Every structure is written in structure tokens, then in C-alpha cells.
């Protein structure tokens, strides 16, 4: 049975020295992060509440949790760093806290956690995202004061009161704990402004302990390996700032964007899609696009944004498809649209290819114009087509067809100067990844990777990354329900060893962009660039030299 104990005042309980305690004495959050409770998925995972650590106290600014809310209720979820100890060692979480406000307030608190059984849906139940098996509800109607107070949440694991089928909720490797606090409910039916609710929450320490952990002896807090972005040399530390505050933010899907010269002044501007929740139940989701111009100082200034209909484009690319020296915008989802940006920033739709998926853009015939390569479902299976435009007329040429595979990427994957196509298996129909020459049927190509047909591998890029003459696949290590892509791994099939795997970054890395593979320093070896990081240290630009 799940239960909790509340303790007020230090004098009522003496902390054992062996407990794992994060005391914030190093003037950092020691790997902890704070976000708005209930915010999950996509960008919401990384909309963290600002704060600072001074004299061993972590002060969290609650104002973003109530911004633009009609009924402001400040709430926060604290997320620990990766713990990595056996769950069976622990049965209690204790937090010492106080609010910064002019009066006591009423709210609630709770605890969720992630272990090996719900790692694909951190803090949630993978069987049902609305099931509370992996959570402990604290006291409802709890009084928060401006004096230091302690809360303890307890989960007995060995007294026989936990149902056999629910043992997995507190079993295996404990990945993280997530205590949450709703600080100020207010009075029912009484309106108030954001300035009237709790503005800050202070955390003195957080403790994790248990009977088994105490018997085992002292356990140190798990080490935290921060991603540090200072001293990177070639590139200045990144600065992230919203172009249009409040635009976008629907948590399930993220926008896509591309850099292109929209105003014909020679520098790169931004074209991006966005998505958000709309007003009212009749229009729950809103999608749109935005154009922003480079101001020459490293920032972008919005010039135009519009809502679209129900279509949301997951992929945005650019290239000079018409040969007029100006890049067009290519938007793709289940369909493909090609737009021209006019001098007055109006949109001209050049073509729409229904039921086509974008494979890539490339000048394959050397005429100076970019061709569009698309994947199209035909009677024989999936076809790779190249689309060209001349005098406003778009024509397609079929290059290859496969029954159980679909074209995914194009490039010189083998280093022979020729264009290759990576054909990936259709889900449940094949288990081989094939590289073939452009124009060749997949059956004429080489199998570069073989996997369980029912195992999804989020794919990022292909190349000969280790210089052995074999094609390697750069993949995501984990694809989670809410946190999405985590970690990077290179996978390939070796004739002598079978499946080879090299983990470049483990699941502590949140991958927040595509991985661009390109020779950045002219040494003839491809380098990698991507945006990533973690909650505690933030996000930054990673440059991996080949």
C-alpha cells in the first residue's frame, strides 16, 4: 500500500548520515531540474523553470508556471539526475522546502519515478499514460508555509501490502525520482492575478533513503556529468531566444525549419513551421508557418506568420529547384508542397505532390538546378521518383521500385563519388537495410544492416563513419514517448562479427535536432553537428570532429 508521512520542523526527525542527500552546497542544482508539472512531451519537456542556488538553497521562480493562465496555480515538478541504484534500496523521499510569499497557501504534493519498467514513458505508466501506478499521491489540502518544513513520501516494498502484479512499480534500476508540488490553489470561484500567487519555492535539500540502503552502508549521491559548452573554440556558446514569444508549443509535435535566403540579401534567414493549441473545443490544434529575417547580428526578426489549415509539415527543406538562383521552400508530410517566396514575402505554390514522401533534394544531373526525389506508393510497392521542373511544368521519372522497402536517404555513403540510396524496411515486412546505386533496384544493392523486423530504430544518417569501407547507420539509442530521442549509436553489419554497435552518447543526452553530417574544416572527413544536452546543464550545439 502506498502511503505518506508529513513531518514539520527539523526537531521532529533526525536525518541518518547514510541517506543520499542533495544539499546544493556546491552552488549548483547537482543535476536536478525544475519544470511546470503536467508539462510533458516535445518542447514542454524542456521549458524549465528558472532558478539559482545561493548559500546551499535552490530558489525556483514559479512565475512561468502561471503566465497567461486565467486561473493561475503555481506548480512544479523536480526531476532528479540519473540515480542508477537498485530501487529495492529505497523506500522514502524527503524534501525540506518553504515558499516565498506573504501568507500560507493550500495545495498538494506527490511523487513519480522512472525505472526499467516505465523508461519509455518517464514518470508515467507505459501501459496507460493516465494510470497512476508509477506515482504516489501526497496530501491533498496540504498547507505550505513560509517557514522551513519537511515532507516525506514513503513506499513500503517488503511488507506484503503491494499487489503482486504491481511489484514492477518499484523494482529494478531506479532511473530518477520526480517530487511535485502544487503550491497555491486559491479559493474556489475567486478570481486572482498571477501577481497574487506564490512566486518562489525554496529547496534546502532532497533526500532518498530506505531500510536496505541504510543496512548496506553509506551511498554517495550519483555523479553528475554535465555537458559543458564553454571553451568550445571554433563556435561561440549558443544563445537561444524565442522569435515570437507564445507562438507554438503543442507538446506532441515539434515544428521544423530551414535556413535560406528569403530576402535575397545574401545572408541566411529562417523559415519554420509551428503548432499550438487553438481556442475552444471546435479547433483544438492550430498549425502554421513563420518567416524571420537575419538582422546581421546573429538574431532573427519576425516578418510574417500565418496559420495553415489542418496540415502540419514535419519536414522543411530548401533548394533552387527552378534554376533562377533563388531557393524554394519544400514542405513535406504525407504530401509535398513546393513554395516560392516572392520579394514582398508572399507565397506562390509552385506544385503539390499528393501522397508523396520527401526523400531528398539534389542536383543529380549537373545542370545547376536541384531535383526533388520522392517516395510514392505504387501497385508494385514503393517507388523512388525524381521530379524536375521546366517552364513551370513538373514531370516525374521513376528510378526504382521495391516491394518491402522504401527509399529513405540519398548520398555518397561508400565514398566512391557516386550517389547511393538507402532503402529501409517497411514495418513488419522486412528486416534488412540496403544501400543501392541511384537508379538500381534494391535487390541489386548491399545489405548494410539487419534487425528484428518489429524493432523500430530511429534513423538519423548514413556514412562510412569509421573508415572501414562499410556503410554505417547513425541511429537514436532510445526513442521515448515524451522525451523523444535520447543518445546516439552507430550500428552496422560486419561480415565477420555480425551486428556491430558503438554507443557515442548514452541516454543522458537529449537529442533536440537532426544530426548534420558534413566536412566542416576541409580535411576530407565528415563532421557532425547537432543540438543536444540535458535538463540540468541546458542545451547547446555539439560539434564532433571526424
C-alpha positions in Angstrom: 0.0 0.0 0.0 1.3 3.4 -0.8 1.2 6.0 2.0 2.9 9.1 3.1 4.1 10.8 6.2 4.4 14.5 6.8 6.9 15.9 9.2 7.1 19.6 10.2 10.3 21.0 11.7 13.8 19.7 11.9 13.5 18.8 15.6 10.9 16.1 14.9 13.2 13.9 12.9 17.0 13.4 12.7 18.3 12.5 9.3 20.6 9.5 9.2 24.1 10.3 7.9 23.9 7.4 5.4 21.0 8.8 3.4 21.6 10.1 -0.1 21.2 13.8 0.2 21.4 16.5 -2.4 22.1 19.6 -0.3 23.0 22.1 -3.1 26.1 23.2 -1.2 28.2 23.3 -4.4 26.2 26.3 -5.6 24.6 24.1 -8.4 21.4 22.1 -8.6 23.6 18.9 -8.5 21.8 17.6 -11.6 18.3 18.5 -10.6 15.9 20.4 -12.8 12.5 22.1 -12.3 9.7 22.3 -14.8 6.0 23.1 -14.8 4.1 20.0 -13.5 1.9 18.4 -16.1 4.0 19.7 -18.9 5.2 16.7 -20.9 6.2 15.8 -24.4 8.1 17.7 -27.1 9.2 21.3 -26.3 7.3 21.2 -23.0 9.8 18.7 -21.6 12.5 21.4 -21.8 10.5 24.5 -20.7 12.3 24.6 -17.4 11.6 27.0 -14.5 14.5 29.4 -13.9 16.2 29.4 -10.6 19.5 29.9 -8.7 21.5 28.3 -5.9 22.7 30.6 -3.2 24.2 29.6 0.2 23.0 26.0 -0.4 19.4 26.9 -1.1 17.8 26.3 -4.5 15.3 29.1 -5.3 12.9 28.3 -8.1 11.0 31.1 -9.9 7.4 29.9 -10.3 6.1 32.8 -12.5 6.4 31.0 -15.8 4.0 28.3 -14.5 1.2 30.8 -14.2 1.9 33.1 -17.2 -1.1 33.7 -19.3 -3.3 31.5 -17.1 -6.8 32.5 -16.5 -6.8 30.7 -13.1 -3.1 30.8 -12.0 -2.0 27.8 -9.9 1.8 27.6 -9.5 3.1 24.1 -9.7 6.4 22.5 -10.2 7.9 19.0 -10.8 11.5 18.4 -9.7 13.4 15.9 -11.8 16.5 14.2 -10.3 19.6 13.3 -12.2 20.1 9.6 -13.2 20.3 7.7 -9.9 21.3 4.2 -11.1 20.9 2.3 -7.9 18.5 -0.7 -7.3 15.0 0.5 -6.3 14.9 -2.0 -3.5 17.4 0.0 -1.5 15.0 2.9 -1.1 11.5 3.4 0.4 11.4 7.1 1.3 11.9 10.5 -0.3 12.2 13.6 1.9 12.2 17.3 0.9 12.9 20.3 3.0 11.3 23.4 1.5 9.4 26.7 2.0 7.5 29.2 -0.1 8.4 32.8 -0.6 5.1 34.6 -0.1 3.2 36.9 2.2 1.0 34.2 3.7 0.5 30.4 3.9 -1.2 28.7 1.0 -3.0 25.4 0.4 -2.1 22.9 -2.3 -0.8 19.3 -2.6 2.3 17.2 -3.3 3.1 13.9 -4.9 5.9 11.7 -6.3 6.5 10.0 -9.6 9.5 8.0 -10.7 11.1 6.2 -13.6 12.6 2.7 -13.5 13.4 0.0 -16.1 9.7 -0.8 -16.4 8.5 2.6 -17.5 11.7 4.1 -19.0 9.9 4.6 -22.4 7.4 6.8 -20.7 9.4 8.6 -17.9 7.2 9.3 -14.9 4.2 7.7 -16.5 2.7 4.2 -16.8 3.6 2.8 -20.3 0.5 0.6 -20.3 -1.8 3.5 -19.9 -0.4 7.1 -19.7 -3.3 8.1 -17.4 -2.8 5.2 -15.0 -1.1 6.3 -11.7 0.7 3.0 -10.9 4.1 4.8 -11.1 3.1 7.6 -8.8 2.4 8.3 -5.2 -0.2 10.9 -4.3 0.7 13.1 -1.3 -1.6 15.1 1.0 -4.4 16.9 -0.7 -5.1 20.2 1.1 -1.5 20.5 2.4 -0.6 23.9 4.0 2.6 25.4 2.6 4.2 28.0 4.9 7.0 30.5 4.6 8.9 28.6 7.3 11.1 25.6 6.6 9.1 22.4 6.6 9.8 18.8 5.6 7.6 16.4 3.6 8.3 12.6 3.4 6.8 10.2 0.9 7.1 6.6 1.8 6.7 3.4 -0.4 6.9 0.1 1.5 8.4 -2.6 -0.7 8.6 -5.6 1.5 5.6 -5.7 3.9 3.4 -7.7 1.5 0.9 -4.9 1.0 1.8 -4.3 -2.6 -0.2 -6.3 -5.0 1.9 -9.0 -6.9 1.0 -7.6 -10.3 2.2 -4.1 -9.2 5.6 -5.1 -7.9 7.2 -3.7 -11.0 6.3 -0.1 -10.0 9.2 -0.1 -7.5 11.6 -2.7 -8.9 14.8 -2.8 -10.9 17.2 0.1 -11.6 15.9 3.4 -10.3 16.5 6.0 -13.0 15.0 9.1 -11.4 12.6 10.5 -8.9 10.2 13.4 -9.5 8.6 15.1 -6.5 5.9 17.5 -7.4 4.3 20.4 -5.6 1.1 22.4 -6.4 1.6 25.5 -4.2 -1.4 27.7 -4.2 -4.9 26.6 -5.1 -6.6 29.8 -4.0 -10.3 30.0 -3.2 -12.9 28.3 -5.5 -14.6 30.9 -7.7 -12.5 33.8 -6.5 -10.5 35.4 -9.4 -6.9 36.5 -8.9 -3.9 37.6 -10.9 -0.5 35.9 -11.3 1.0 38.5 -9.0 -1.2 37.3 -6.1 0.1 33.7 -6.0 3.3 32.1 -4.7 6.2 33.5 -6.7 9.1 31.4 -5.5 9.8 28.0 -4.0 13.0 27.3 -2.0 14.5 23.9 -1.6 17.1 23.3 1.2 17.7 19.6 0.4 16.3 16.5 -1.1 16.9 13.1 0.4 16.5 9.5 -0.8 16.9 6.6 1.6 15.5 3.3 2.8 16.0 0.4 5.2 18.0 -1.6 2.8 20.1 1.4 1.8 20.9 2.1 5.5 21.9 -1.6 6.1 24.1 -1.5 3.1 26.0 1.5 4.4 26.6 4.9 3.1 25.8 5.5 -0.6 27.0 8.7 -2.2 24.8 10.8 -4.5 25.2 9.6 -8.0 27.8 11.5 -10.0 26.6 14.1 -12.5 28.4 14.5 -15.7 27.4 17.9 -17.1 27.6 18.8 -20.7 29.8 21.8 -20.7 29.6 24.2 -23.6 32.3 26.8 -22.7 35.7 26.7 -24.3 34.5 25.1 -27.5 36.9 27.1 -29.6 35.6 27.5 -33.2 32.0 28.3 -32.2 30.7 30.8 -29.7 28.4 29.4 -27.0 24.8 29.3 -28.4 22.1 31.7 -27.4 18.5 30.5 -27.7 15.7 33.0 -27.7 12.1 33.0 -28.9 11.4 34.7 -32.2 7.8 35.1 -31.4 7.1 34.6 -27.7 4.0 32.5 -27.1 3.9 31.1 -30.7 3.9 27.3 -30.8 4.3 24.8 -28.1 1.8 22.0 -28.7 3.6 19.3 -26.8 3.1 16.2 -29.0 4.8 17.5 -32.2 7.6 19.9 -32.9 8.0 22.4 -35.7 10.6 22.0 -38.5 12.6 24.8 -40.0 15.3 25.6 -42.6 17.8 28.4 -43.2 17.5 30.0 -46.6 18.0 33.5 -48.2 14.4 34.7 -48.2 15.0 38.4 -48.9 17.8 38.0 -51.4 20.4 40.0 -49.4 23.0 37.2 -49.3 22.6 36.0 -45.7 20.5 33.2 -44.3 17.0 33.8 -43.0 14.6 31.4 -41.2 11.5 29.6 -42.5 9.8 27.4 -39.9 6.6 25.6 -39.2 4.9 25.7 -35.8 2.0 24.1 -33.9 -0.1 25.0 -30.9 -3.4 24.5 -29.2 -6.2 26.7 -30.5 -9.1 28.2 -28.6 -12.2 26.2 -27.9 -13.0 22.5 -28.5 -14.0 23.0 -32.1 -10.4 23.9 -33.0 -8.1 22.1 -30.6 -5.0 22.3 -32.7 -3.5 25.1 -34.8 -0.6 24.8 -37.2 1.2 27.5 -39.2 4.4 28.8 -40.6 6.7 31.7 -39.9 9.4 33.7 -41.7 12.1 35.6 -39.9 14.9 37.7 -41.4 18.5 37.7 -40.3 19.3 41.1 -38.7 23.0 40.7 -39.4 23.8 40.5 -35.6 23.1 36.8 -35.1 19.4 37.2 -34.4 16.2 36.9 -36.4 13.3 39.4 -36.7 9.8 38.1 -37.5 8.3 39.4 -40.7 5.4 37.2 -41.3 3.5 34.3 -39.8 0.2 32.6 -40.9 -2.0 29.7 -39.7 -2.5 26.9 -42.2 -5.4 24.5 -42.4 -5.2 21.1 -40.7 -2.0 20.1 -42.5 1.2 20.1 -40.4 4.5 19.7 -42.2 7.1 17.6 -40.4 10.0 18.3 -42.7 11.1 21.5 -44.3 14.0 21.8 -46.8 15.1 24.4 -49.3 16.9 24.4 -52.7 16.9 26.1 -56.1 14.6 23.8 -57.9 13.7 26.2 -60.7 17.3 27.3 -61.5 16.5 31.0 -61.1 19.1 31.5 -58.4 16.6 31.7 -55.6 15.9 28.9 -53.1 12.4 27.5 -52.9 10.8 26.0 -49.8 9.9 22.4 -49.8 7.4 21.2 -47.1 6.7 17.6 -46.6 4.5 15.2 -44.6 2.2 12.7 -46.3 2.2 15.2 -49.2 4.9 17.5 -50.6 4.4 21.2 -51.4 6.9 23.5 -53.1 6.6 27.2 -52.4 8.3 30.2 -53.8 8.9 33.2 -51.6 8.2 36.4 -53.5 10.1 39.7 -52.9 7.1 41.0 -50.9 7.2 37.8 -48.8 4.0 36.5 -50.4 3.8 32.7 -51.1 3.4 31.2 -54.5 2.6 27.5 -54.5 4.6 26.0 -57.4 3.3 22.4 -57.1 1.8 20.0 -54.7 2.5 16.2 -54.8 -0.2 14.3 -53.1 0.6 11.0 -51.3 4.3 11.5 -51.8 7.1 11.5 -49.1 10.2 13.6 -49.5 13.5 11.6 -49.8 15.8 14.5 -50.6 16.9 17.4 -52.8 20.0 17.0 -55.1 21.4 18.2 -58.4 22.0 14.8 -59.8 22.5 15.7 -63.5 24.8 18.7 -63.0 22.5 21.3 -64.7 22.7 23.7 -61.7 19.1 23.1 -60.7 18.1 21.0 -57.7 15.9 18.0 -58.4 13.3 16.7 -55.9 13.4 13.0 -55.0 10.2 11.5 -53.6 8.8 8.2 -52.3 5.5 7.2 -53.9 3.2 4.1 -53.3 2.5 2.2 -56.5 1.0 -1.1 -57.3 4.3 -2.9 -57.2 5.3 -1.4 -53.8 7.2 1.8 -53.1 8.8 3.8 -55.9 11.7 6.3 -55.9 10.9 9.2 -58.3 12.8 12.3 -59.4 10.8 15.4 -60.1 12.0 18.2 -62.4 10.5 21.5 -63.5 10.9 23.3 -66.8 8.9 26.3 -67.8 6.6 25.7 -64.9 5.8 22.1 -65.9 6.7 19.4 -63.3 7.5 15.9 -64.6 8.5 12.7 -62.8 10.8 9.9 -63.7 10.6 6.6 -61.9 14.1 5.4 -60.9 13.5 2.2 -58.8 10.7 0.2 -57.1 10.8 -2.1 -54.1 8.2 -4.4 -52.7 9.1 -4.4 -49.0 11.4 -1.4 -48.7 11.1 2.4 -49.0 13.8 4.9 -50.1 14.9 6.9 -47.1 18.1 8.9 -47.7 20.5 9.7 -50.6 24.2 10.5 -50.6 27.6 9.1 -51.3 27.6 6.6 -48.5 30.5 4.5 -49.8 33.0 7.2 -50.7 33.2 6.3 -54.4 31.8 9.6 -55.7 28.5 8.1 -56.8 25.1 8.8 -55.4 23.6 5.9 -53.3 20.1 5.3 -52.0 19.4 3.9 -48.5 16.3 1.6 -48.6 14.8 0.9 -45.2 12.4 -1.9 -44.4 8.7 -1.3 -44.3 7.5 -2.1 -40.8 6.8 -5.8 -40.3 7.6 -6.7 -43.9 11.4 -6.9 -44.0 14.4 -6.7 -41.6 17.2 -5.5 -43.9 18.6 -2.1 -44.6 20.0 -1.8 -48.2 22.3 0.6 -50.0 22.0 0.6 -53.8 23.2 2.8 -56.6 20.9 5.6 -57.7 18.6 4.0 -60.3 19.4 0.4 -59.3 16.7 -1.9 -57.7 17.3 -2.6 -54.0 17.8 -6.3 -54.7 20.9 -5.3 -56.6 22.3 -3.4 -53.6 24.2 -4.5 -50.5 22.6 -5.3 -47.1 24.3 -2.9 -44.6 22.2 -3.7 -41.5 19.8 -6.4 -40.4 17.5 -6.1 -37.4 14.3 -7.5 -35.9 11.5 -6.5 -38.2 9.4 -5.5 -35.3 12.0 -3.3 -33.6 11.9 0.4 -34.6 15.3 2.1 -35.0 15.0 5.9 -35.3 17.4 6.6 -38.1 19.4 9.8 -38.4 22.1 9.4 -41.1 24.3 7.0 -43.1 28.0 7.2 -44.0 31.3 5.3 -43.6 31.9 6.8 -40.1 34.8 4.5 -39.1 36.7 4.5 -42.5 36.5 0.7 -43.0 34.8 1.0 -46.3 31.4 -0.3 -45.0 28.3 1.8 -44.6 27.3 2.6 -41.0 24.0 3.9 -39.8 23.8 6.7 -37.2 20.7 6.0 -35.1 19.0 7.1 -31.9 19.8 5.0 -28.9 16.3 5.3 -27.4 13.0 6.8 -28.8 10.8 7.6 -25.8 7.2 8.6 -25.6 7.7 12.0 -24.1 11.4 12.8 -24.1 11.8 11.5 -27.6 15.3 11.0 -29.0 18.0 10.1 -26.5 21.6 9.1 -27.1 23.5 8.3 -30.3 24.7 5.0 -31.5 26.4 3.7 -34.7 25.1 0.4 -35.9 26.4 -1.7 -38.8 26.6 -5.3 -40.0 30.1 -6.7 -40.1 30.7 -9.9 -42.2 32.9 -11.5 -39.5 31.3 -10.1 -36.3 27.6 -9.7 -37.3 25.9 -6.7 -35.8 28.3 -4.1 -34.5 27.2 -1.3 -32.2 29.1 1.7 -30.8 27.4 3.9 -28.4 28.6 7.5 -28.9 26.3 9.1 -26.3 24.2 7.2 -23.8 20.6 8.0 -22.8 21.7 11.0 -20.7 21.9 13.0 -24.0 18.6 14.6 -25.2 18.9 15.0 -28.9 17.0 18.1 -30.0 17.8 18.4 -33.7 18.8 16.4 -36.8 22.4 15.4 -37.0 24.1 17.3 -39.8 27.0 15.2 -41.3 29.3 17.4 -43.3 33.0 18.2 -43.7 33.3 21.5 -41.7 37.0 22.0 -41.7 38.0 20.9 -45.1 40.1 17.9 -44.0 38.2 15.4 -46.2 36.5 13.8 -43.2 32.8 14.3 -42.3 32.0 16.0 -39.0 28.7 16.1 -37.0 26.7 19.0 -35.7 23.6 18.7 -33.6 21.7 20.4 -30.8 21.6 18.4 -27.5 22.2 18.4 -23.8 20.3 17.7 -20.7 17.9 19.5 -18.4 20.5 20.4 -15.7 23.2 21.9 -18.0 20.9 23.1 -20.7 21.0 22.6 -24.5 23.8 23.6 -26.8 25.5 23.0 -30.2 27.6 19.9 -30.3 30.4 19.7 -32.9 32.0 16.2 -33.2 35.1 16.3 -35.4 35.6 13.3 -37.7 
